[in-house]
Amino acid sequence: MLTVTRATPDQVPLVYELVNDAARRLVAQNVDQWPHPYPEHIVRRSFDRTYVAWQDDQPVGSLAIYWDDPTFWGEQPPDAGYVHRLVVAHHARGAGLGARMLDWAGEHIAGHGRPWVRLDCGAVNAPLRAFYEREGFKHVRDVEVGVRGAGAGDVWRASLYQRPSV
């Protein structure tokens, strides 16, 4: 049975390990999704929005839910929850946990009276885009965001997706 709980400050190292391991695997596969090492300060400063997924009392993943996302989505009405840093532990992959965590996020977001689940991923990350589309997410648009990497002109191209929260 999958259980999702809000992360506590003492679980920051656990969440960071999950996210950083996923970032390492992405970089090793030459997928431009997250940097490795993943910036630990991002995990630390957002632990109050972070959730840990458990199965049989073992941590199997994590995700963060934000109530706005101006960096990727711009200013929006308060009608969505934004999923970030969804990871499934390497040892737990292939069991449908990512889909179940997205369903949990949808129920959580709907419980806050918001009809949409939104997220982003690297525009070039075809396997992740296909996963989201299989899970009922519709591509909204692509955007270029931020300054990424060492060069002042570096941008990251992201694909934005949404689906109803329930």
Secondary structure, DSSP 4 states (H G I P E B T S, - for coil): -EEEEE--GGGHHHHHHHHHHHHHHHHHTT--SS-SS--HHHHHHTGGGEEEEEETTEEEEEEEEES--HHHH-S--S-EEEEEEEEE-GGGTTSSHHHHHHHHHHHHHHHTT--EEEEEEETT-HHHHHHHHHTT-EEEEEEEES--SSSTT--EEEEEEEEE--
